Amino acid sequence: MGVSFQRSHDIMIDAPPAAVYDYVCNPNSWPEWLAASHHIDGENRPLSRGETFREQWHIKRGEVRLAWTVTESDPPKAWTVEAGTDFIGKIVVRYTFEAVGSGTKYTRTLRNPDRPSEPSPEQLARMDEEAMIGLNNIKRNVEKRFADAGGA
């Protein structure tokens, strides 16, 4: 039996929740902001509950293909996807979008409900660093798209 692991990161984005939701809940945007994500096979739009897509990762252990299923779709408040792996068990990623003033507090939560072992301090530091790079990429991309579309 493994351990349950969860880690959350958030950032303020100067765009409404719907703009953030539409960007990050379209998995085809992931390679633009997530370093490990290199290719997505799936519809080029925000996905709804029950829809699936495949993702190709390049990580230390090499190339990994993940089959994701959207398990929650509540635009523009929350979105959750799950994928099973043979190396870390199930991966659950949940995004939440909270309106704060004219912007959005975007939170990304990663869960491994049955991880084989606790992550090392080095793994945690790498997860935190990669998460903050990804969140800052999302912030930059969404704010630019929103401004270019006549928003802020």
N, C-alpha and C positions, 0 to 999 in steps of 0.2 A: 504494500500500500504506500502511495506517495504522499506528498505534502501539497496543501492548497496554497497557491501563491497568487498575490494580486499587487499590481503597481499602477498608480494613476499619475498623470501629468496634465497640466492645463495651461492655457494661455488666453489672453484677451485679444480679440480680433476686432478691428474697426469696420465691421460689416454686420448686417442683420443675420440672425440665426439661419434663415432660409438660404442665404448665399453661402454660408459655411457648410451647411448640410448638403446642398447640391454639389459642392466640390468634393468633400471628403467621402461622401456616400456613393460616389461614382468611383469604383475601384480602378478604373483606367487612369485616374489622377495619381494613384499611389506611387508609381515610379517617378513622378515629378517631385515628391517630397520625402519618400521613404527610401533610404539608401539601399536596404537589402532587396527591395522590390524591383525586379527588372523587366517583367512582362506580365500582362494580364490577358486572359482569355475570358471575355464576358462582354455584355452589353455596355455601350459607352453612354451611361446615364446613371443617376442614383438608382440603386436596386431596392426592390421591395421584398417583404417577408416571403420566404420560400424560394427565392431566386438563388442561383449558384454561379460561381465563377472560379477560375483557376488562377493561381499566382505562382510565378517563378521567382524564387529567392536565390541570391548568391550570398552565402555567409561563410564563416570560418570552416565549417564542416563540408563546404562545397555547395553544389546546386541542390535545392530542395523545391519540390512542386507541392503546393498546398491546394486542396479542394475546399473552398469556403461555401457556407450556406448562410444566407441572411435569416436570422431567427427573430429579429425585432426591427420594425420599420415604423416609426412614429414621427413623420416630418412636421416641423423642423426641431423636434425635441430630443429624440434618441434613435440610435441605430446600433444593432448588435450583429456580429458575424461569428461563426464557429468553424474550426477546421480540426480534424484529427491528424496526429502525427505519430510516427513510431519512435521518435527520439525524445519527446517531451510530453506526450499525451495530448489531450485536447487543449487547443488555444481558443480563448474567447476574448474578443475585442469589442468594447462598447464605447460608443461616442455619445456624449451629451452636449446639448447646446442651450445655454441659458442667456436670455436677453438681459443685458446690463447697459442701461442708458441706450445709446444708439449703436452699441456693439454687442459682441457675443463672448461669453466665457465658454470656450471649447475645452472639453475634458476628454481625454483618451485613457481608458482603463483596460489593462491587459490582465487576463486571469489564466492561470493554468490550474484547473481544479484537482489534478492528480499528477503533479510534477514528480519525477523520480527522486529528486533531492532539492534541498534549498539552494538557491543560486549563491555563488561565492560573492564576496565583496567586490571582486573585479568584474564579475558578470553584472552585478547591480549597477556599478559605476558606468559600465558600457551601455546598459539599457537606458540609464538616465541621460547619458550624453546623446545617444542616438535619438531618444524621444524628444529632447529639447531641440536638436537640429531639425527633426521632422516638424515639430510644432512651429518653429520659426519659419520654415519653408512654407507651411500652410498659411501662416499669417501673411507673409509677403505675397504669395500667389493670390489668395482670396482678396486681400485689400487692393491689389493692382487690378484684378478682374472687376471688382465692384466699382472702383473709381473709373475704369475704362468704359464701363457700362452706364456711366452717368450717375453713379451713387455718390458717396461722400465727396 
